[in-house]
Amino acid sequence: MKILVLSDIHGNLAALNAIREDADMVFCLGDMVNYGPYPGECIKKIRGMTDKIVRGNHDNAIGKNLGCGCSEKYTELSNDGKAFTIATLNNDEKNFLGNLPLTLNHQVAEKRFLFSHASPSGDLHKYLRPNVKDAEFITESKGITADVVFLGHTHLPMVREINGITYINPGSVGQPRDGIPLASYAVWEDGRIEIKRVSYDIESTVLGLQQTTISPPHVATLSRILRSGGM
């Protein structure tokens, strides 16, 4: 069994199109929209790949017209992108985003999988970065029954084993922030885990951003993040 896990596409269609991994199942950990120029196209592409999608904090913000709960560093950037995204998507797309489940459970043979955007509990705004202490993962995992937990949100790839649970973050397809400007995703195949990366046409996404209503200073910031991998 081969499982492809994608997260944090953020309206970056070129990055999403660059992933051509064959898999038996595909899961998406949310944040299909905001920050990028092609939110509707990314929603359509993901829905064509899978119905196994959980809600991200930006999906929630667009779908329910709420704040993103982002870190202070990204709030202003997110708000500008949100205004563009809300104006771009139709009501069906926004309702779809706002009604996605917070978590999904799946079992393959003897392995129990949990898929969530930010925290095993379904908290949309918790940051479980690779350097977080084991105790925080243990606290956030109280009450869950899973052998493998897939989380997104931080845009930072991660594979950790804590108390018999393997935690995997596939990184971000559309806006990596670990200094590597490549689309990042994860593959689980018969117990083996691999974080994979693929190059894409970053400048086509930058050009798309320049054609949105996002303010020029924020387009410049987003372009720098894309080109540098968030550094």
C-alpha positions as MATLAB code, in Angstrom:
seq = 'MKILVLSDIHGNLAALNAIREDADMVFCLGDMVNYGPYPGECIKKIRGMTDKIVRGNHDNAIGKNLGCGCSEKYTELSNDGKAFTIATLNNDEKNFLGNLPLTLNHQVAEKRFLFSHASPSGDLHKYLRPNVKDAEFITESKGITADVVFLGHTHLPMVREINGITYINPGSVGQPRDGIPLASYAVWEDGRIEIKRVSYDIESTVLGLQQTTISPPHVATLSRILRSGGM';
ca = [
       0.000    0.000    0.000;
       1.363    3.371   -1.032;
      -0.081    6.549    0.476;
       0.677   10.055   -0.846;
       0.212   12.908    1.640;
       0.072   16.547    0.551;
      -0.268   19.662    2.676;
      -0.231   23.442    2.520;
      -0.665   23.972   -1.222;
      -1.624   27.627   -0.697;
      -2.911   28.377   -4.169;
       0.358   27.373   -5.839;
      -0.870   25.428   -8.851;
       2.540   25.055  -10.513;
       3.910   23.348   -7.397;
       0.889   21.058   -7.131;
       1.073   20.125  -10.821;
       4.745   19.196  -10.416;
       3.868   16.292   -8.094;
       3.316   13.240  -10.271;
       3.566   10.462   -7.711;
       1.487    7.350   -8.328;
      -0.182    6.097   -5.141;
      -2.963    3.817   -3.972;
      -4.427    6.545   -1.767;
      -4.010   10.317   -1.504;
      -4.636   12.447    1.579;
      -4.531   16.245    1.839;
      -3.844   17.934    5.175;
      -5.466   21.206    4.227;
      -4.550   24.805    3.458;
      -5.284   24.527   -0.218;
      -5.754   28.293   -0.389;
      -4.333   31.726    0.520;
      -0.923   33.220   -0.219;
      -1.082   31.924   -3.801;
      -2.700   33.147   -7.028;
      -4.740   30.072   -8.016;
      -6.970   28.991   -5.098;
      -9.888   27.737   -7.188;
      -7.675   25.751   -9.500;
      -5.920   24.121   -6.539;
      -9.221   23.161   -4.918;
     -10.369   21.586   -8.194;
      -7.094   19.712   -8.641;
      -7.088   18.308   -5.094;
     -10.737   17.284   -5.329;
      -9.899   15.445   -8.535;
      -7.158   13.558   -6.723;
      -8.966   12.654   -3.483;
     -11.928   13.222   -1.180;
      -9.734   12.535    1.842;
      -9.093   16.140    2.827;
      -8.968   17.802    6.229;
      -9.564   21.482    6.929;
      -6.610   23.808    7.388;
      -6.651   27.098    9.258;
      -6.629   29.073    5.985;
      -9.389   26.897    4.514;
     -11.335   27.641    7.684;
     -10.624   31.381    7.477;
     -11.830   31.568    3.878;
     -14.750   29.185    4.281;
     -16.100   30.798    7.428;
     -14.706   34.343    6.945;
     -12.697   34.171   10.170;
      -9.159   35.027   11.178;
      -6.438   32.586   10.226;
      -4.931   32.364   13.722;
      -1.528   32.800   12.094;
       1.620   33.856   13.870;
       2.039   37.631   14.074;
       4.692   37.495   11.347;
       2.184   36.244    8.763;
      -1.134   37.792    9.856;
      -0.991   40.910    7.677;
       0.211   38.890    4.704;
      -2.574   36.379    5.249;
      -5.280   39.046    5.532;
      -4.311   40.545    2.177;
      -4.276   37.110    0.549;
      -7.574   36.254    2.207;
      -9.318   39.287    0.672;
      -8.142   38.242   -2.794;
      -9.093   34.585   -2.236;
     -12.579   35.352   -0.927;
     -13.224   37.591   -3.937;
     -11.957   34.884   -6.305;
     -13.796   31.792   -5.023;
     -17.491   31.112   -5.531;
     -19.887   30.234   -2.710;
     -19.721   26.496   -3.374;
     -15.933   26.541   -3.076;
     -16.044   28.555    0.137;
     -18.703   26.279    1.645;
     -16.611   23.264    0.687;
     -13.581   24.674    2.527;
     -15.533   25.609    5.628;
     -17.156   22.208    6.013;
     -14.161   19.920    5.616;
     -13.534   17.597    8.588;
     -10.908   18.527   11.172;
      -9.437   15.024   11.336;
      -9.624   11.763    9.403;
      -8.869    8.238   10.574;
      -7.884    5.369    8.312;
      -6.581    1.859    8.851;
      -4.254   -0.099    6.566;
      -3.792   -3.694    7.730;
      -2.645   -3.365   11.336;
      -1.648    0.319   11.081;
      -3.969    3.059   12.346;
      -3.519    6.445   10.679;
      -4.664    9.867   11.839;
      -4.642   12.865    9.500;
      -4.993   16.423   10.810;
      -3.839   19.867    9.762;
      -2.016   21.135   12.841;
      -2.594   18.970   15.921;
      -3.747   15.386   16.519;
      -6.698   16.832   18.438;
      -7.913   18.828   15.438;
      -6.773   22.200   16.787;
      -6.276   24.232   13.606;
      -3.789   26.689   15.058;
      -1.317   24.657   17.111;
       2.290   24.736   15.896;
       4.067   21.419   16.430;
       7.388   22.246   14.849;
      10.197   19.691   14.484;
      12.049   21.132   17.491;
       9.093   20.912   19.906;
       9.735   18.753   22.971;
       8.291   15.237   23.126;
       6.063   16.238   26.028;
       4.109   18.658   23.852;
       3.368   15.977   21.260;
       2.291   13.636   24.068;
      -0.046   16.274   25.520;
      -1.569   17.046   22.121;
      -2.109   13.332   21.468;
      -4.090   12.503   24.606;
      -7.121   10.410   23.779;
      -6.116    9.506   20.238;
      -5.565    5.960   19.000;
      -3.117    5.944   16.111;
       0.166    4.406   15.109;
       0.964    7.051   12.482;
      -0.042   10.721   12.681;
       0.269   13.048    9.696;
       0.313   16.794   10.447;
       0.923   19.888    8.310;
       0.649   23.608    9.190;
       4.292   24.390   10.026;
       5.551   24.013    6.429;
       8.516   22.137    7.939;
       9.085   18.458    7.030;
       9.426   16.128    9.997;
       9.540   12.447   10.929;
       9.586   11.674   14.669;
       8.707    8.666   16.789;
       7.415    9.360   20.296;
       5.921    6.764   22.625;
       5.348    4.343   19.765;
       3.596    6.896   17.534;
       5.245    8.090   14.328;
       4.576   11.770   13.598;
       5.100   12.904   10.021;
       4.886   16.365    8.514;
       5.156   16.269    4.707;
       6.218   19.908    4.528;
       4.517   22.347    2.200;
       3.714   21.777   -1.449;
       3.192   25.436   -2.242;
       5.165   27.468    0.280;
       8.082   25.605    1.918;
       9.736   27.462    4.763;
      12.769   25.342    5.567;
      15.106   27.024    3.137;
      14.551   24.552    0.293;
      12.374   26.116   -2.439;
      10.988   22.830   -3.745;
       7.488   21.389   -3.448;
       7.573   18.983   -0.502;
       5.359   15.957    0.177;
       5.412   12.578    1.936;
       5.014    8.988    0.825;
       4.226    6.099    3.187;
       4.697    2.729    1.528;
       4.364   -0.520    3.462;
       5.797    1.050    6.603;
       8.551    3.041    4.905;
       8.342    6.840    5.082;
       9.982    9.234    2.655;
       9.870   13.018    2.407;
      10.182   13.892   -1.260;
      10.786   17.192   -3.026;
      10.328   18.291   -6.602;
      11.242   21.450   -8.467;
       8.626   23.563  -10.213;
       8.356   26.816  -12.142;
       8.476   29.304   -9.271;
       8.463   32.295  -11.599;
       5.111   31.274  -13.072;
       3.637   31.503   -9.573;
       5.346   34.861   -9.015;
       3.849   36.117  -12.270;
       0.450   34.891  -11.136;
       0.825   36.779   -7.859;
       1.639   39.963   -9.750;
      -1.694   39.675  -11.538;
      -3.757   39.437   -8.326;
      -5.174   42.222   -6.158;
      -2.647   41.438   -3.401;
      -0.666   44.602   -2.661;
       2.754   44.956   -4.365;
       4.693   44.898   -1.049;
       3.002   41.651   -0.066;
       3.535   40.188   -3.539;
       7.225   41.001   -3.114;
       7.283   39.238    0.270;
       5.461   36.193   -1.043;
       7.779   36.036   -4.038;
      10.824   36.141   -1.780;
       9.401   33.327    0.371;
       8.816   31.184   -2.730;
      12.262   31.816   -4.180;
      14.142   31.275   -0.934;
      12.067   28.526    0.640;
      10.939   30.890    3.384;
      14.362   32.069    4.462;
];
